[in-house]
Amino acid sequence: MKKRCILGIGNRLKEDDGAGSVLAERLARRELLSFDGGSTPENYSGVIKRERPDLLIIVDATSMSLAPGEFRRIPINKISADCEMNTHSMSASYLMYYLNEHVGEIIFIGIEPENLGFGEDMTPPVLDAIDRLEEILVQEREMDIEEV
């Protein structure tokens, strides 16, 4: 059985950008190894290195030109500071590069946001995506998620 770790990224004060953060909090309540990295996910690099998971799943709001609330697995090589995939976190690509030698595999899941304005309320499509993604991850079916 693989040791899995989920790292949610997101700013809860920017509406849908908080999706990864909210998802990580929910998964932690379900007793999964999960961290709410908020807008500074690099703060969790030490604990992730110590845990040495076989699989690290990173979730963040990501502009992919899809309908709001759609989510996809994004290959690591498609995520970079100059890439068209915008994770709203410049440190995400650097964090993955840094952690790569300390984990077995990294999967990045992006959730298409609808609104990234200031506010704490998420839009219905993104809230629905969080619900669906939570169940997929609890059931360890992350590889069933379509790749972008």
C-alpha positions in Angstrom: 0.0 0.0 0.0 1.4 3.4 -1.0 2.0 6.1 1.5 0.2 9.1 0.1 0.4 12.8 1.1 -1.9 15.6 -0.2 -0.7 19.2 -0.2 -3.4 21.8 -0.9 -2.4 25.2 -2.2 -4.5 28.3 -2.2 -5.4 31.7 -0.9 -8.8 31.6 0.9 -9.2 35.3 0.6 -9.3 35.1 -3.2 -12.5 33.2 -3.7 -11.9 30.1 -5.9 -8.1 30.3 -5.4 -8.7 28.7 -1.9 -9.9 25.4 -3.5 -6.7 23.4 -2.8 -6.5 24.7 0.7 -10.2 23.8 1.6 -9.8 20.3 0.1 -6.6 19.6 2.1 -8.4 20.7 5.3 -11.3 18.4 4.6 -9.0 15.4 3.8 -7.1 16.0 7.1 -10.4 15.8 9.0 -10.9 12.4 7.3 -7.5 11.4 8.8 -5.6 11.4 5.5 -2.0 12.7 5.6 -2.9 16.1 4.2 -1.6 19.6 4.6 -3.2 23.0 4.0 -0.2 24.8 2.5 -2.3 28.0 1.9 -0.3 30.6 0.0 3.1 29.4 1.4 3.2 25.6 0.6 7.0 25.7 0.9 6.5 25.8 4.6 5.5 22.2 4.5 8.5 21.0 2.5 10.3 19.9 5.7 7.5 17.7 7.0 6.9 16.2 3.5 10.6 15.4 3.3 10.5 13.7 6.7 7.3 11.7 5.7 8.9 10.5 2.4 5.6 9.6 0.8 5.4 7.2 -2.1 3.0 9.6 -3.7 2.6 13.4 -3.2 -0.6 14.9 -4.6 -0.6 18.7 -4.9 -3.9 20.4 -5.6 -4.3 24.1 -6.6 -6.6 26.4 -8.6 -5.2 26.4 -12.1 -6.2 28.3 -15.2 -6.5 25.6 -17.9 -9.1 27.2 -20.2 -11.7 24.7 -19.0 -15.2 25.2 -17.6 -15.2 26.4 -14.0 -15.0 23.5 -11.6 -13.4 21.1 -14.0 -10.2 19.4 -12.7 -7.4 17.6 -14.4 -4.1 15.9 -13.6 -1.3 18.1 -15.1 2.0 16.5 -16.0 4.8 18.0 -14.0 6.7 18.9 -17.2 3.8 21.2 -18.2 4.0 23.3 -15.0 6.7 25.9 -14.9 7.0 29.6 -14.2 6.7 30.4 -17.9 4.0 27.9 -18.7 0.5 28.7 -19.9 -0.8 26.7 -17.0 -1.2 29.3 -14.2 -1.3 27.8 -10.7 -1.5 31.2 -9.1 1.6 30.1 -7.1 4.9 30.8 -8.6 6.5 28.5 -6.0 4.6 25.4 -7.1 7.0 24.4 -9.8 10.0 25.1 -7.6 8.5 23.2 -4.7 7.9 20.2 -6.9 11.4 20.3 -8.2 12.8 20.6 -4.7 10.7 17.7 -3.3 11.1 15.4 -6.3 14.1 13.6 -4.8 12.3 13.1 -1.4 9.1 11.5 -2.7 8.3 8.6 -5.0 6.0 10.3 -7.4 4.3 13.7 -7.6 0.8 14.3 -9.1 -0.5 17.8 -9.7 -4.2 18.3 -9.9 -5.6 21.7 -11.1 -9.1 22.9 -10.5 -10.4 25.5 -13.0 -11.5 28.6 -11.0 -14.4 30.9 -11.9 -13.5 33.8 -9.7 -10.2 34.9 -8.3 -11.4 38.3 -6.8 -11.1 39.2 -3.2 -13.6 37.5 -1.0 -14.0 34.3 1.0 -16.9 32.7 -0.9 -16.2 30.1 -3.5 -18.4 29.7 -6.6 -20.8 26.7 -6.8 -18.9 24.9 -9.6 -15.6 25.0 -7.6 -17.4 23.9 -4.4 -18.9 21.0 -6.4 -15.4 20.1 -7.7 -14.0 20.0 -4.2 -16.8 17.6 -3.2 -16.1 15.3 -6.1 -12.3 15.4 -5.8 -12.5 14.7 -2.1 -14.3 11.4 -2.8 -11.9 10.5 -5.6 -8.9 11.0 -3.3 -10.4 9.2 -0.3 -11.1 6.3 -2.7 -7.5 6.5 -4.0 -8.7 6.9 -7.6 -6.5 9.9 -8.5 -5.2 8.1 -11.6 -8.8 8.1 -12.9 -8.7 11.8 -13.3 -8.3 12.9 -16.9 -5.0 14.4 -17.8 -4.8 17.8 -19.5 
